[in-house]
Amino acid sequence: MIASDGYWLPHTSSIDFCETNYAHLNSIVELHNTWSSLAGISFFGLIGFWKGNPTREIRYSLAYVILFLIGVGSAGLHGTLHWIFQSSDELPMIYLVTVMNFMAVEFDSPQGKPKYPKLPSILFILLLVNTLIYYTFQHLYLVFVTTYTAITFYHFYLIYNLIHKAKGGGPLSQKLSRWSLISYIGSFLLWLVDMFHCELSSRLFGTAGMTFHVVWHFGAGLGAYLGMVALENCRCVALGIPCRLNYVYCLIPVLELVHDEPSSKDD
């Protein structure tokens, strides 16, 4: 199928990706990048919202909802290469890291008594300003990449100090955080190959027209999810709430409350 047959032409996003456009369907620009956005990103958001958040606080539910929406936005972007879906993919990525930074800063504050009561309002204003800047310079992909990279490195700094230096959350949070970083950074390296060495990506991972971008979706989604579970555990430990790690489908870790077993009495 030649490019001129594509349903979504002309494309209005400021970026195109390695996967061949309209290689499988006339109505979906990048089929593999589309389904992997939902399976590799939105799926983890659904699992976290359904099974996670043992402290039942808004910050964690919000983070999982945003993760789900990132996958939906990413699917829209790869399926259409339209600018509106590009923004629905990229802006939530910035929102999610911001919420996770808030989770790290407030991990040990008493429930209902935040250490920084004005911080949510300040972050909301900053995100609003960032959104306006984003739409002003959306045609410059580098603006998004620079913003996202900066707040992500700050997140790594917070996580290093909280979990790996101060030992917040204990060994479990350290383990979850370590695997989160391995998953995210490992898949990010493949994203770089996909973006800057497309021919290599297609040759090494060219099954049915797929590229390393599919791996990026699963690695980034899992990495973000594990990072949130690690922060949930930090929160439980700080509040003295007994929690334990369980697994959904014998594979995906979720943090759940430990309920006291009812004591049995002899008749």
Order of alpha helices (4+ residues) and beta strands (2+ residues): alpha-alpha-alpha-alpha-alpha-alpha-alpha-alpha-alpha-beta-beta
